[in-house]
Amino acid sequence: MIDDIRVDPAVTALRPDFAVLVIGAYGLRNGPSDDRSRGWLADAAAEAVPLDHEKIEAWRAAYRAFGAKPQRTRPSVDALIRRMPLPEINLVVDAYNAVSVRHGLPIGGEDLGRYEGHARLVRAAGDEPSDEALGDPEIGEVVWRDDAGVTCRRWNWRQCVRTRITEETVDALFLLERLEPLSLGELDAAGAELAGLLTAITPEIRVETRLISGDASVTMR
């Protein structure tokens, strides 16, 4: 599944420094938040990147580049840091939210069982199907989508209901998104941290990763 994920050249033309670390996790046993995941959230909140950090400012600039107003529709990591204490959702979502605020990068979590076709990051034509919770994308907006329609609007602002990770999710896709000044080394470290938390939730899961950066990608299993 992760081999088919694509980033459209129109997106990399907008931000040549964009990279995404894709993680596929198969065989998860998710569940409700517990004391362990609450500890992850509390520790991450204590170490969260400040709102005025250049990592967060980079995402605000990226939003402005395609016409969005980041003070109204905030990049996901910006919005999450403002929600302290971090919300408890479920084990898997708690895990990636903790990694997101600690490293200052947006992370999307998707239920692969609810996907139709493969994920791709594109600039919207404006006529893509979208659920009521998202509303219709604007022409030129950066969106994640699959064959059924938009899965996340404004790059990482808001996810659709259809592909959200729930306690019933077994196979999941995680999208760790990077802009400079966050280094590729820190992106890799964030991915390793997330993989470790997912393995703590389900020791027998299978994890594979792929880095998409510019025209190059590397798949690792």
N, C-alpha and C positions, 0 to 999 in steps of 0.2 A: 504493500500500500504506500509506504513512504517513498518508494522509488519513483512514483508517478506525480508527486507534488511539484508544482511549478511556480516560479515567480516571473511574472510577465516583464519583458524588457522595459515597458513603459513605467513600471514601478522603480526599477533600478536606475532608469534615466532621471527620475525625480530625486532619488537619494542613492547615489552610487555606493555609499558606505553601508547600505542595508545588507544584513545577513540574517538568516533564520536557522536555528538549530532545531531540527525536527526529531522528536522522540516518539517512537511507537512502543507501547507497553501492552503486552498480550497476556490474558489470563488473570486480570486483576480481581481481587475480592474486596470491593469497596464497602464502606459502611458509614454509619453516622460518626460525627466528630466525637473524640474521646479525650481523656486526659493527656494522652501522648500527642495528639494533633493540636490540642490547646497549648501545650508546651512549645510546639514548633511555632505557632502563631505568636505567642508571647515573646519568645526569644527573637523572632524576626522583627517584631514591632520595636523592640529595644535597640535593634541594629539597623533600622530602616534608613534608606538614603533620604536626606532632607529634600523638601519640595523645591528648594532653589538650587539643587545640584545640577551640574551641566548635563548629566545623563537624562534628567527629566526635561530640561530645557531643549535638548535635541529633539525630543518627540513633539514638543509644542511647536517647534520650528517646522517639523515635517508636516504636521497638521495644517499649518498656515500655507505651506507650499501647494497643497491641493485644494485650498479654499475653505477649510474648516476653521472654526473659532475654538481654540483649545480651552478657553475659559468657560465655554458653554457645553461643549462635548469633549470631555477630557480624555487624553490617552489613559489606557486602563491602569497603568502603574501609578500615574498621577492621582486618579480617582481613588485607588486602593489605599494609598498612603494617607489620604485625607479621612479615611474611615476608621481610624484607630479608636478603640481596640479593633483588631482585624475580625471580620465576621466569621463565625463558624458555619460551614456549609456541609461538608462531608470529608472523610479522610483524604481523598485524592485532591479535592479542590483546596482543602487547607494546606496540603503539601505544596502545591504549586504557587499558591498565594504567598506562602512564607518565603519561598525562593525569590519570587518577584520583587517583594519590597526590600529584601536584604541586598539584592544585587542591582536594583533600580532598572529592571527591564520588564517589558510587557510579556506575559505568558498566557497563551490561550490553551484551553483544554477541551477536547472534542471527543464525543462518543463515536467511535468508528462504526459501531453497529447501526448507527442512524445516518451514516453518510450514503450519498448516491454518487458514484464516480469518485474522482480524486479531488483533493483540495488544490486550489490555485489562488494566488494573490494577483489581482488585476486592478486596472482603473475602470470604473463602471461605465457602461454605455448608458445607464439610466433606466433601462427596461428590464433589469434582472428581477426575477421573482424574489419576494422578501416577505417574511411573516409580519403580522400586525405589530409585534413588539419592537421591530426594527424600523418600520416605515420604509419608504422607497428610497433607494440610493440616488444621489445626485450624479450627473454626468461628470466624469473625471475623478470622482471619489475613489480612494483606495479601499478595496473590499476583499475579504476572503470569501470564496464561494465553492460550491460543488455543482454537480449536474442539476440539482433541484433548485438551486438559487443561492442567495447570499447567506453565509453562515456567520459573518461578523462584519459590521459596518465601520466605516472610518478607521480602517487599518486594524485597530484593536479596541475601539470604543465600546461596542455593545454586541454581544453574541445572540444568535437566534435561540429560541426555545428548543427547536428540534434536535440540535446536536449537543446540548449541554450534558456534562457529566453528572450522572445521578448515582445513587447507591446501587443501582442495578447494572451499571456500566462494567463490562468485562474487558473489552479492548478499547484502548484510548490513544489519541493523538495529542501531542503537546507541541506548541509552536513558541519557541523562545526567540524573541525578536530583538535584534541589535542594531543600534546606530552608534557611530562614534560620538563620544570618546570611549564608550565601553569597548574593551579590547576583545578580540576573538579568544584570547586565553581565558578571560573572565567568563565569556559566554560558555566555553567548554566546562569551566568550573561549576557554573550554575547548572548546566545539564547533568554533570556528575552528581551534584548535590540532590537534584530532583530524582534522578535514578535511584540514589541511595534511599531516599524517603519512600519511594514507591516499592522498593524491595523490602523495606521494613514493614510495609503494609501487607505485601504478598511475596514471601521469600522466593517462590518458584516462578515468578513472572519471567517472561522473555522480553528483553529490551533491545531495540535497535535504534541507531541514531544516524542522522544525515545532516551535514552542513551544506546549506545553499548560500553561496556568496558570489554575487556577480554572475558570471557565466559558468562558474565551476561548482561542482558538488561532489562530496565524498560520502559514501554510505559505509557505516561500520556496524557490525553485528557482534 
